């Protein structure tokens, strides 16, 4: 089993962003990862947030000791992340590792003010944490609630995990970036996808 599994929900109308996302994972200098692509290819405009949340509930196979959601409109910010993560968890294997992300107008999340504090609704991104596989399996239905339709599913999930974890480590690195805040929409054909880190 690999150290980390990236779970990527794929919208049918975001092929360029999906390519950037996958390329950012393939660029990792350490190959101790897997990436599970959850393809939403049954609809033209995407399932929407509720069904995308539900897709996580039954995601399989999860071939990683830790699971991290990296949606297709996100990207890994630097090529040594997997190597750094592997070294960071090597000794103690914490239940949760929290890190930084950049989300559009929100900027850095969690912010300095919220760093090393419990997750806050609307101030955390799905790519700001990796949880042990056992926590994922136990609490994944909290992502979006049992009906899968609540917004901010990333918050409901990590809050549940956070409140039931024994060890939480904080890796103070900018790990991931949104290419564009998509809110379940496809990419515009006339807009350039951000290829750089910014």
VEXDREN-2710 file (C-alpha; in Angstrom, 1 decimal):
% VEXDREN-2710
k/r/px/py/pz
1/UNK/0.0/0.0/0.0
2/UNK/1.3/3.5/-0.9
3/UNK/1.7/6.3/1.6
4/UNK/-1.0/8.6/0.2
5/UNK/-4.0/8.2/-2.1
6/UNK/-5.2/11.3/-3.9
7/UNK/-9.0/11.0/-4.6
8/UNK/-9.9/13.2/-7.6
9/UNK/-13.6/13.9/-8.5
10/UNK/-13.6/14.6/-12.2
11/UNK/-16.2/16.8/-13.9
12/UNK/-17.0/15.9/-17.5
13/UNK/-16.5/19.5/-18.7
14/UNK/-13.2/20.2/-17.0
15/UNK/-10.7/18.2/-19.2
16/UNK/-8.0/20.9/-19.2
17/UNK/-8.1/21.4/-15.5
18/UNK/-8.2/17.6/-14.9
19/UNK/-5.0/17.3/-17.1
20/UNK/-3.3/20.0/-15.0
21/UNK/-4.4/18.3/-11.8
22/UNK/-3.1/14.9/-12.9
23/UNK/0.2/16.4/-14.2
24/UNK/0.8/18.0/-10.8
25/UNK/0.5/14.5/-9.2
26/UNK/2.6/12.8/-11.9
27/UNK/5.3/15.5/-11.4
28/UNK/6.0/14.2/-7.8
29/UNK/9.6/13.3/-7.2
30/UNK/8.5/10.4/-5.0
31/UNK/6.2/7.8/-6.5
32/UNK/4.8/6.5/-3.1
33/UNK/1.2/7.5/-4.1
34/UNK/-1.8/6.5/-6.0
35/UNK/-4.5/8.7/-7.6
36/UNK/-8.1/7.5/-7.8
37/UNK/-10.1/9.3/-10.5
38/UNK/-13.8/9.3/-9.8
39/UNK/-15.1/9.9/-13.3
40/UNK/-18.4/11.7/-13.6
41/UNK/-19.0/10.7/-17.2
42/UNK/-22.8/9.9/-17.1
43/UNK/-23.9/13.5/-17.4
44/UNK/-22.9/16.4/-19.7
45/UNK/-23.0/19.1/-17.0
46/UNK/-21.8/17.1/-14.0
47/UNK/-23.7/15.6/-11.2
48/UNK/-23.6/18.6/-9.0
49/UNK/-22.2/19.0/-5.5
50/UNK/-24.5/16.6/-3.7
51/UNK/-23.8/13.7/-6.1
52/UNK/-20.1/14.6/-6.1
53/UNK/-20.1/14.3/-2.3
54/UNK/-21.8/11.0/-2.5
55/UNK/-19.2/9.7/-4.9
56/UNK/-16.6/10.0/-2.1
57/UNK/-18.7/7.8/0.2
58/UNK/-18.1/4.7/-2.0
59/UNK/-14.7/5.6/-3.5
60/UNK/-12.6/2.5/-4.1
61/UNK/-9.9/1.3/-4.2
62/UNK/-8.2/3.4/-1.6
63/UNK/-4.7/2.1/-1.9
64/UNK/-3.1/4.5/0.5
65/UNK/-2.3/4.7/4.2
66/UNK/-3.6/8.3/4.1
67/UNK/-6.4/9.8/1.9
68/UNK/-6.5/13.3/0.5
69/UNK/-9.1/14.8/-1.8
70/UNK/-7.6/16.7/-4.7
71/UNK/-10.4/17.6/-7.0
72/UNK/-9.8/18.1/-10.8
73/UNK/-10.0/21.9/-10.4
74/UNK/-7.1/21.8/-7.9
75/UNK/-3.4/21.1/-8.3
76/UNK/-0.4/20.1/-6.0
77/UNK/1.7/23.2/-5.5
78/UNK/5.2/21.6/-5.5
79/UNK/6.9/18.5/-6.8
80/UNK/8.3/17.3/-3.5
81/UNK/5.1/17.1/-1.6
82/UNK/4.8/13.3/-1.4
83/UNK/8.4/13.0/-0.4
84/UNK/8.0/15.7/2.3
85/UNK/4.7/14.2/3.5
86/UNK/6.2/10.7/3.8
87/UNK/9.1/12.0/5.9
88/UNK/6.7/14.1/8.0
89/UNK/4.6/11.1/9.0
90/UNK/7.4/8.6/9.1
91/UNK/8.0/8.4/12.9
92/UNK/4.6/8.8/14.6
93/UNK/1.9/8.2/11.9
94/UNK/-0.6/10.8/13.1
95/UNK/-4.3/10.3/12.5
96/UNK/-4.6/13.6/10.5
97/UNK/-2.1/15.9/8.8
98/UNK/-3.3/19.4/8.2
99/UNK/-1.6/21.7/5.7
100/UNK/-2.1/24.9/3.7
101/UNK/-3.9/25.6/0.5
102/UNK/-4.8/28.6/-1.6
103/UNK/-8.4/29.1/-2.5
104/UNK/-9.2/31.9/-4.9
105/UNK/-10.2/35.1/-3.1
106/UNK/-10.0/33.4/0.3
107/UNK/-6.3/33.2/-0.1
108/UNK/-4.3/31.0/2.2
109/UNK/-6.4/28.5/4.1
110/UNK/-6.3/27.9/7.0
111/UNK/-5.2/31.5/7.6
112/UNK/-2.5/32.4/10.1
113/UNK/-5.2/33.3/12.6
114/UNK/-6.7/29.8/12.3
115/UNK/-3.5/27.8/12.0
116/UNK/-3.3/25.0/14.5
117/UNK/-6.9/25.6/15.6
118/UNK/-10.0/23.4/14.9
119/UNK/-11.4/23.6/11.4
120/UNK/-13.8/26.5/10.6
121/UNK/-16.7/26.3/8.2
122/UNK/-15.8/28.1/4.9
123/UNK/-12.2/28.5/5.9
124/UNK/-10.8/25.1/4.9
125/UNK/-10.3/23.4/1.6
126/UNK/-10.7/19.7/0.8
127/UNK/-7.0/19.6/0.0
128/UNK/-5.9/21.1/3.3
129/UNK/-5.7/17.7/5.1
130/UNK/-4.9/14.0/4.7
131/UNK/-6.5/11.5/7.0
132/UNK/-5.6/7.9/7.9
133/UNK/-7.5/5.4/5.9
134/UNK/-9.3/4.0/9.0
135/UNK/-10.7/7.5/9.8
136/UNK/-11.8/8.0/6.2
137/UNK/-13.7/4.7/6.2
138/UNK/-15.3/5.5/9.6
139/UNK/-16.4/9.1/8.9
140/UNK/-16.6/9.6/5.1
141/UNK/-20.4/9.7/5.1
142/UNK/-20.1/12.9/7.1
143/UNK/-18.8/14.5/3.8
144/UNK/-21.8/16.5/2.8
145/UNK/-24.0/14.7/5.4
146/UNK/-25.7/11.4/5.2
147/UNK/-27.8/12.7/2.3
148/UNK/-24.7/14.0/0.5
149/UNK/-26.4/17.3/-0.3
150/UNK/-25.0/19.7/2.3
151/UNK/-22.5/22.2/1.1
152/UNK/-19.1/22.5/2.6
153/UNK/-18.8/18.7/2.9
154/UNK/-15.0/19.1/3.3
155/UNK/-15.7/21.0/6.6
156/UNK/-18.3/18.5/7.9
157/UNK/-15.9/15.6/7.2
158/UNK/-12.7/17.1/8.7
159/UNK/-14.5/18.5/11.7
160/UNK/-15.8/15.0/12.5
161/UNK/-12.4/13.5/12.0
162/UNK/-10.7/16.2/14.0
163/UNK/-13.0/15.8/16.9
164/UNK/-12.3/12.0/17.0
165/UNK/-8.6/11.9/16.2
166/UNK/-5.9/11.1/18.7
167/UNK/-3.0/12.8/16.9
168/UNK/-3.1/15.8/14.6
169/UNK/0.1/17.1/13.0
170/UNK/0.4/20.5/11.3
171/UNK/2.6/20.6/8.2
172/UNK/3.2/24.3/7.6
173/UNK/3.5/24.1/3.8
174/UNK/1.4/25.4/0.9
175/UNK/0.5/22.1/-0.6
176/UNK/-2.3/22.7/-3.1
177/UNK/-4.0/25.5/-5.0
178/UNK/-7.4/25.9/-6.8
179/UNK/-7.0/26.4/-10.5
180/UNK/-10.4/28.2/-10.4
181/UNK/-13.3/28.1/-8.0
182/UNK/-15.7/26.0/-10.0
183/UNK/-18.6/25.3/-7.7
184/UNK/-19.5/22.2/-9.6
185/UNK/-19.4/23.9/-13.1
186/UNK/-17.3/23.0/-16.1
187/UNK/-14.5/25.1/-17.4
188/UNK/-15.1/27.8/-19.9
189/UNK/-13.7/27.1/-23.3
190/UNK/-12.5/30.7/-23.7
191/UNK/-10.6/30.9/-20.4
192/UNK/-7.0/29.8/-19.9
193/UNK/-6.5/27.3/-17.1
194/UNK/-3.8/28.3/-14.6
195/UNK/-0.8/26.2/-15.4
196/UNK/1.6/27.8/-13.0
197/UNK/1.6/27.9/-9.3
198/UNK/1.1/31.6/-9.0
END
